Amino acid sequence: MCFTSLRESDMSAGGSASSFTSESIMQKIKYTKEGEDGSHRVEPSFLIVGAGAAGIACAVTLIKKGFKNVSIVEAEQRIGGRIFTKSFGNSVVELGAQWCHGQRDNVVYETVDAKKMLRSSSHIYANFECIRSDGEVVPKDIVELLKGILAQVFAKGKTEMAKFSGTFGEYLSKNFFKILNDEHSDINQDVAQEFFENFLKIETSETSAGLEEISARGFNAHGTCDGDYMLYFEDGYTQFLRILLEADEHHTDYGLLQDKILFGVRIKEILWDRPDHQVEVNCEDLSIAFVVDHVILTVSLGVLKHNAREMFVPELPESKLRAIDGLGFGHILKVYLEFPTQFWSPRWTGFIMLWREKDLEELRNGTHAWLENIYGFYRVPNQSKALVGWLVGPAITMVEQMHDKDVTEGCMYLLHRFLTNFNIPNPIGFMKSTWSTNPNFCGAYSYRSLKTEELQTSAAELRQPITVLAEVVSNVGNAGEDYASFSVKPIIQFAGEATHDHYFGTVHGAVETGIEAAQRLQGYYSAYL
């Protein structure tokens, strides 16, 4: 194992990668820990790649279990991964994870419940207006009927989707229009079609992928926690990370992980066939390298899809590559607009956009075709003068690279077109997410596709550790005698939301996998040392 200690000044978000001294890199050092009986135990070393929810949960768990040599490398200049709270307007907004999804058996909720820092935003996303592209507001009773049909479809789907061989989108379409035609044929068919098309976009934002890509069985496998599904952190999701880190108790920014995170470091190569059964990790900055007993990789599935075949030496087993290839990884974009005044009434929560066929054709033939996939704008909790718009679909990469001014103009075009009875001022603030074009993420979160089924792979396959048969020194006595045995050593582990069987796409899923990785390592050392 080898990595040197870091100075406190090196751990700030602006810390230099050169804080590791080159002369100690690649030097094997034997760490021992004295036991109560005077014997010594080998002190193993752990390198966690990624300081998101999974990586932090893993590191904190290891430290709480008594392991000392725990370090994290993070490609960004901040912690959180796809949790990213930013100051905006008169409060904060979330560019990444938005909600704590549910309460019962949700590790995020259970961690923060006593702190009373969660609030509900369910009313915002349940009471929106449906407005057609000519400015017509769809009557509320019609909207409730259409919502009721969707509720019926999902109720049926709990049992039917497990046996449905097509896509999630096909299942929704087949059943929605069957119920509509059988029980509500008096509803305007154009409005119903427009409503359904918008709902597909909303569901795309929930799953991060087009519904023609998601398998019905895979969607059905997604687990939910009972309780409010749209709980938000009043002061931002990063507050959860501070609690996880015990930052306030330690009076430092990173709490239990102070001086253990190196920022701005991107991994280039992971060598896992060394004769000493350790893992060598080389970075893009050639002055930084590690030799450790265990690597826990918590990067996004998107990063693995882009880099896995080149990153690992030797190449990963075919079953692991098949999992990386077969699991889906999708995209979502959020745009925030701040206005000088609140131009909506106190009870207004937002609206979704229903495009009439002829208006949609006109939009697609113009320069603003990408606007079709912004499905709605909603009020932002804890913000009196801000709206958030959600963009899905294939234009995300293009929009992320557009100038903010052009995206703002597009959003204002939509607001003026649909909110014909509102006096809308020009915005004074704008912000958008850029997950898909950021090489440290390459997208938003995972889903289960038809390809997942075709390749007969799963999250469990991705989560499976890479192991080697290694010699373990159980004790080094006072006389110097060694007690050796062989073990199946988990030298590389994978954690993160994409590796969870049921809670993929969620923070609590990511946290659970990070904790599980740490517990697996504790079990290994409890058995062999």
C-alpha positions in Angstrom: 0.0 0.0 0.0 1.1 3.5 -0.5 -0.2 6.9 -0.1 1.1 9.7 2.0 -0.8 11.8 4.5 -2.4 15.0 3.2 -2.0 18.4 4.8 -5.2 20.2 5.8 -4.6 22.9 3.3 -4.6 20.4 0.5 -8.2 19.3 1.2 -10.0 22.5 0.1 -11.9 22.4 -3.1 -9.1 24.2 -4.7 -6.4 21.8 -3.4 -3.6 21.0 -5.7 -3.2 17.5 -7.0 0.5 17.9 -6.4 0.0 17.6 -2.7 1.0 13.9 -2.9 4.8 13.7 -2.7 6.2 11.8 -5.7 9.0 10.0 -3.8 6.5 8.0 -1.7 4.3 6.9 -4.6 4.6 3.3 -5.7 6.5 2.4 -2.5 5.1 -0.5 -0.6 4.6 0.2 3.1 3.4 -2.4 5.6 0.9 -1.0 8.1 0.2 -2.8 11.4 -2.2 -2.2 14.2 -1.5 -3.3 17.8 -4.2 -5.4 19.4 -5.2 -5.7 23.0 -3.0 -8.8 23.4 0.0 -7.1 22.1 -0.1 -8.7 18.7 -0.2 -6.6 15.5 -2.7 -6.6 12.7 -2.1 -5.6 9.1 -3.8 -2.2 8.6 -5.3 -2.4 5.1 -5.6 0.5 2.7 -8.7 1.7 0.8 -9.1 4.0 -2.2 -12.6 5.2 -3.0 -13.1 6.8 -6.4 -15.8 9.4 -6.3 -17.0 11.6 -3.4 -20.7 11.3 -4.2 -23.3 9.8 -1.9 -22.1 6.2 -2.4 -18.4 7.1 -1.9 -19.0 9.2 1.2 -21.2 6.6 2.7 -18.6 3.9 2.1 -15.7 6.0 3.5 -17.6 7.0 6.6 -18.7 3.5 7.3 -15.2 2.1 7.0 -13.8 4.8 9.3 -16.6 4.1 11.9 -15.6 0.5 11.8 -12.1 1.3 12.8 -10.2 1.4 9.5 -7.7 4.2 9.3 -6.2 4.2 5.8 -9.2 5.5 3.8 -8.8 8.0 1.0 -11.1 9.4 -1.7 -10.2 10.8 -5.1 -12.8 13.1 -6.7 -12.7 14.4 -10.2 -14.8 17.5 -9.4 -13.7 20.3 -7.1 -16.5 19.5 -4.6 -18.2 16.7 -2.8 -21.6 15.3 -3.7 -21.4 13.8 -7.1 -24.9 14.1 -8.6 -26.0 15.9 -5.5 -25.2 19.5 -6.4 -26.8 22.4 -4.4 -26.2 25.9 -5.7 -27.0 29.4 -4.4 -29.7 31.0 -6.6 -32.2 33.8 -6.1 -33.0 34.2 -2.5 -32.1 30.6 -1.5 -30.7 27.5 -3.2 -31.6 25.2 -6.0 -30.7 21.6 -6.9 -28.9 21.0 -10.2 -28.8 17.3 -9.4 -30.8 15.1 -7.0 -34.0 16.9 -6.2 -35.9 14.8 -3.6 -35.8 12.4 -0.8 -38.1 9.8 -2.4 -40.2 8.3 0.4 -39.9 7.8 4.1 -40.2 4.2 5.2 -36.9 2.2 4.9 -35.3 5.1 3.2 -31.8 5.6 4.6 -31.7 9.3 3.6 -34.9 10.0 5.4 -33.9 8.0 8.5 -30.6 9.8 8.7 -32.1 13.3 8.7 -35.6 12.8 10.2 -34.7 14.0 13.7 -33.2 17.2 12.2 -36.6 18.2 10.7 -35.0 19.6 7.6 -37.3 18.0 5.0 -40.3 19.7 3.5 -42.9 18.5 1.0 -43.2 19.7 -2.5 -45.8 17.2 -3.6 -48.5 19.9 -3.8 -46.5 21.7 -6.5 -46.3 18.7 -8.8 -49.8 17.6 -8.1 -51.8 20.8 -8.7 -50.3 22.1 -12.0 -52.4 23.6 -14.8 -52.6 21.9 -18.2 -52.4 24.5 -20.9 -52.6 23.9 -24.7 -50.4 25.7 -27.2 -53.1 28.1 -28.1 -53.4 29.3 -24.5 -56.5 27.3 -23.7 -56.5 26.0 -20.1 -57.8 22.5 -19.9 -60.7 22.4 -17.3 -59.7 20.9 -14.0 -62.3 18.2 -14.0 -61.0 16.9 -17.4 -57.4 16.9 -16.0 -58.5 14.9 -12.9 -60.2 12.4 -15.1 -57.1 11.9 -17.2 -55.0 11.6 -14.1 -57.4 9.0 -12.8 -56.9 6.9 -16.0 -53.2 7.0 -15.4 -53.7 5.9 -11.8 -55.7 2.9 -13.1 -53.0 2.0 -15.5 -50.3 2.1 -12.8 -52.5 0.1 -10.4 -52.9 -2.6 -13.1 -49.2 -2.4 -13.9 -48.1 -3.6 -10.5 -49.0 -7.2 -11.5 -49.2 -7.0 -15.3 -45.8 -5.3 -16.1 -43.8 -8.1 -14.6 -45.1 -10.3 -17.4 -45.2 -7.7 -20.2 -42.4 -8.2 -22.8 -42.5 -4.8 -24.4 -41.4 -1.3 -23.4 -42.8 0.7 -20.6 -44.1 3.2 -23.1 -45.9 0.5 -25.0 -47.6 -0.7 -21.9 -48.7 2.8 -20.9 -50.1 3.6 -24.3 -52.0 0.3 -24.8 -53.7 0.6 -21.4 -54.3 4.4 -21.2 -56.2 4.5 -24.5 -58.1 1.3 -23.8 -59.5 2.8 -20.6 -60.0 6.1 -22.3 -62.1 4.6 -25.1 -63.9 2.1 -22.9 -64.9 4.4 -20.0 -64.3 8.1 -21.1 -65.1 8.3 -24.8 -66.7 11.7 -24.3 -63.3 13.4 -23.5 -61.8 15.4 -26.3 -59.5 12.9 -28.0 -57.0 15.6 -29.1 -56.7 16.8 -25.5 -56.3 13.3 -24.2 -53.6 12.6 -26.8 -51.8 15.8 -25.9 -52.0 15.1 -22.2 -50.7 11.5 -22.7 -47.8 12.7 -24.8 -46.8 15.2 -22.1 -47.1 12.5 -19.4 -44.6 10.4 -21.4 -42.1 13.3 -21.1 -42.8 13.6 -17.3 -42.1 9.9 -16.9 -39.0 10.2 -19.0 -37.7 12.7 -16.4 -38.5 10.2 -13.7 -36.5 7.5 -15.4 -34.0 9.7 -17.3 -34.6 7.8 -20.6 -37.2 7.7 -23.4 -40.0 5.2 -22.5 -39.4 3.4 -25.8 -36.0 2.3 -24.3 -37.2 1.2 -20.8 -38.5 -2.3 -20.4 -41.8 -2.6 -18.6 -40.4 -5.4 -16.4 -37.4 -3.2 -15.6 -39.6 -0.3 -14.6 -41.7 -2.6 -12.5 -38.5 -3.8 -10.7 -37.9 -0.3 -9.4 -38.6 -0.1 -5.7 -40.3 2.8 -3.9 -40.4 3.7 -0.2 -43.7 4.4 1.4 -44.4 8.0 2.3 -44.1 11.4 0.7 -42.2 10.9 -2.6 -41.2 14.6 -3.0 -39.5 15.7 0.1 -36.9 18.4 -0.4 -34.1 19.7 1.8 -35.0 23.2 2.9 -31.3 24.3 2.9 -30.2 22.0 0.1 -29.4 18.4 -0.4 -25.8 18.9 0.7 -27.1 19.2 4.2 -27.6 15.4 4.1 -23.9 15.0 3.2 -22.9 17.2 6.1 -24.9 15.0 8.5 -23.4 11.8 7.0 -19.9 13.3 7.4 -20.7 14.5 11.0 -19.3 17.9 9.8 -20.9 20.0 12.5 -19.7 17.6 15.3 -16.2 17.9 14.0 -16.4 21.6 13.2 -14.9 21.0 9.8 -16.2 21.1 6.2 -15.7 17.4 5.7 -16.1 16.0 9.2 -14.9 12.4 9.4 -13.3 12.7 6.0 -11.3 15.9 6.7 -7.9 15.5 5.0 -9.0 12.3 3.3 -10.4 13.7 0.0 -8.2 14.8 -2.9 -10.1 16.9 -5.4 -9.6 17.5 -9.1 -8.1 14.0 -9.7 -9.3 11.9 -12.7 -8.4 8.2 -12.9 -6.7 7.0 -16.0 -5.8 3.3 -15.3 -6.5 0.6 -12.8 -4.2 -2.4 -12.7 -5.5 -5.3 -10.8 -3.3 -8.2 -11.6 -0.2 -7.3 -9.5 1.7 -10.3 -8.0 1.3 -8.7 -4.5 -2.5 -8.8 -4.9 -2.8 -5.1 -4.5 -4.4 -2.5 -6.9 -2.4 0.1 -8.7 -4.3 3.2 -9.7 -2.7 5.7 -12.1 -4.2 9.2 -12.6 -4.3 11.6 -15.6 -1.9 13.8 -13.5 1.1 11.5 -13.8 2.5 12.8 -10.4 -0.3 10.9 -8.6 -0.6 7.2 -8.3 -1.7 4.7 -5.6 -1.0 1.1 -4.6 -3.8 0.0 -2.2 -5.4 -3.2 -1.0 -8.9 -2.3 -2.1 -10.5 0.1 -4.6 -14.2 1.0 -4.3 -15.3 2.5 -7.6 -18.4 4.8 -7.2 -18.3 6.7 -10.5 -21.5 6.9 -12.6 -22.5 4.2 -15.0 -22.1 6.8 -17.7 -18.4 7.1 -16.9 -18.0 3.4 -16.9 -19.8 3.1 -20.3 -17.3 5.7 -21.7 -14.1 4.4 -20.1 -14.3 0.9 -18.7 -12.7 -1.0 -21.6 -9.6 1.3 -21.5 -9.5 2.0 -17.8 -8.9 -1.5 -16.4 -5.8 -3.6 -17.0 -6.4 -6.4 -17.6 -9.8 -5.9 -19.1 -12.8 -6.5 -16.8 -14.5 -9.9 -17.0 -17.0 -10.2 -19.8 -19.9 -10.5 -17.4 -19.0 -7.1 -15.9 -18.6 -5.5 -19.3 -22.0 -6.9 -20.3 -23.6 -5.3 -17.2 -22.0 -1.9 -18.0 -23.2 -2.2 -21.6 -26.7 -3.6 -20.8 -27.8 -1.3 -18.0 -29.3 2.0 -19.3 -28.0 5.4 -18.4 -30.1 8.4 -19.3 -30.2 12.2 -19.3 -32.2 15.1 -17.8 -31.7 18.8 -17.8 -33.1 21.5 -15.5 -33.3 25.2 -16.2 -34.0 27.8 -13.5 -35.3 31.2 -14.1 -35.4 34.0 -11.5 -37.7 37.0 -12.0 -37.7 40.5 -10.4 -41.2 40.0 -9.2 -43.6 37.1 -8.6 -46.0 37.2 -11.6 -48.2 34.4 -10.5 -50.8 34.1 -7.8 -49.9 32.6 -4.4 -51.8 29.4 -5.1 -50.5 28.8 -8.6 -47.8 26.1 -8.7 -46.9 25.7 -12.3 -48.1 24.3 -15.6 -47.4 21.6 -18.2 -47.5 22.2 -21.9 -49.9 20.4 -24.3 -48.9 20.9 -27.9 -51.6 20.9 -30.5 -50.6 18.9 -33.6 -50.4 21.8 -36.0 -48.5 24.0 -33.5 -46.1 21.2 -32.8 -45.4 20.8 -36.5 -44.7 24.5 -36.8 -42.3 24.3 -33.8 -40.4 21.4 -35.3 -39.8 23.2 -38.5 -38.4 26.3 -36.8 -35.2 27.1 -34.9 -36.7 26.3 -31.5 -37.5 22.6 -32.1 -35.7 21.6 -28.9 -38.4 23.4 -26.9 -40.8 20.6 -27.6 -39.2 18.5 -24.9 -39.5 21.0 -22.1 -42.6 19.6 -20.6 -43.4 22.1 -17.9 -42.4 24.9 -15.5 -43.0 24.7 -11.8 -42.5 26.9 -8.8 -39.3 26.3 -6.9 -39.7 25.5 -3.1 -38.3 28.2 -0.8 -38.0 30.6 -3.8 -40.6 33.3 -4.1 -39.6 34.4 -7.6 -38.2 31.4 -9.4 -39.4 28.7 -11.8 -37.8 25.4 -12.9 -38.3 23.9 -16.3 -37.5 20.2 -17.1 -36.1 19.2 -20.4 -35.9 15.6 -21.6 -35.1 13.9 -24.9 -32.3 13.9 -27.5 -31.6 17.6 -27.5 -30.2 17.7 -24.0 -26.5 17.6 -25.1 -27.1 20.4 -27.5 -29.0 22.6 -25.0 -26.3 22.1 -22.4 -23.8 23.6 -24.8 -26.0 26.5 -25.9 -25.4 30.0 -24.6 -27.4 30.8 -21.5 -28.9 33.8 -23.4 -30.3 31.5 -26.1 -31.8 29.0 -23.7 -33.4 31.9 -21.7 -34.9 33.3 -24.9 -36.4 29.9 -25.7 -37.9 29.5 -22.2 -39.4 33.0 -22.4 -40.9 32.1 -25.8 -42.7 29.2 -24.1 -43.9 31.2 -21.1 -45.3 33.9 -23.3 -47.0 31.4 -25.7 -48.7 29.4 -23.0 -49.3 31.9 -20.2 -51.3 34.4 -22.3 -53.1 35.9 -19.3 -49.9 36.6 -17.3 -47.8 39.8 -17.3 -44.3 38.2 -17.5 -41.2 40.3 -16.8 -37.8 39.5 -18.2 -35.8 37.2 -15.9 -32.9 38.5 -13.9 -31.2 35.1 -13.2 -30.6 31.9 -15.1 -29.0 28.5 -14.4 -29.0 25.1 -16.0 -27.6 21.7 -15.3 -24.9 20.1 -17.5 -24.7 16.4 -16.5 -24.5 14.9 -20.0 -21.6 17.0 -21.3 -19.6 16.7 -18.1 -17.1 13.9 -18.6 -17.1 13.2 -14.9 -20.8 12.0 -15.1 -21.8 11.5 -18.8 -25.5 11.6 -17.9 -28.0 11.6 -15.0 -29.0 8.3 -13.6 -29.6 4.7 -14.6 -32.6 2.7 -15.7 -33.4 -0.9 -16.9 -33.7 -1.2 -20.7 -34.8 -3.9 -23.1 -31.0 -4.4 -23.7 -30.7 -5.2 -20.0 -33.0 -8.1 -20.6 -31.5 -9.1 -24.0 -28.0 -9.4 -22.5 -29.5 -11.1 -19.4 -27.6 -8.9 -17.1 -28.4 -7.0 -13.9 -27.3 -4.5 -11.3 -26.1 -7.5 -9.2 -23.7 -8.4 -11.9 -22.3 -4.8 -11.9 -22.1 -4.8 -8.1 -20.2 -8.1 -8.0 -16.6 -7.5 -6.7 -13.5 -8.3 -8.6 -11.7 -10.8 -6.5 -8.2 -12.5 -6.4 -6.9 -15.4 -4.4 -4.5 -13.7 -2.0 -2.2 -14.7 0.8 -3.1 -13.0 4.1 -0.8 -12.5 7.1 -3.1 -13.0 10.0 -0.8 -11.9 12.8 2.7 -10.6 13.3 3.6 -11.7 16.8 6.2 -10.2 19.1 8.7 -12.8 18.0 8.1 -11.9 14.4 6.4 -15.1 13.3 3.9 -14.9 10.4 0.6 -16.8 10.2 -0.4 -17.0 6.6 -3.5 -18.2 4.9 -5.3 -17.7 1.6 -8.5 -15.8 1.0 -10.7 -14.6 -1.8 -9.9 -10.9 -1.6 -12.4 -8.3 -3.0 -9.8 -6.0 -4.5 -12.2 -3.9 -6.7 -15.8 -3.1 -5.7 -18.5 -1.2 -7.5 -21.0 1.0 -5.8 -23.5 3.7 -6.7 -27.2 4.0 -7.6 -26.8 1.9 -10.8 -25.6 -1.1 -8.8 -28.7 -1.2 -6.6 -31.3 -3.9 -7.5 -34.4 -1.9 -6.8 -33.5 1.7 -5.7 -31.5 2.6 -8.9 -31.8 6.3 -9.8 -32.0 7.4 -6.1 -29.7 8.8 -3.5 -30.9 6.3 -0.9 -30.0 3.5 -3.4 -26.5 5.0 -3.8 -26.0 5.3 -0.1 -27.1 1.7 0.6 -24.6 0.4 -1.9 -21.7 2.4 -0.4 -22.5 1.0 3.0 -22.8 -2.5 1.7 -19.4 -2.2 0.0 -17.8 -1.2 3.4 -19.6 -3.9 5.2 -18.3 -6.5 2.8 -14.8 -5.4 3.5 -15.3 -5.4 7.2 -16.6 -9.0 6.9 -13.5 -9.9 4.9 -11.1 -8.6 7.5 -13.2 -10.0 10.4 -12.8 -13.4 8.8 -9.2 -13.3 7.8 -7.4 -10.9 10.2 
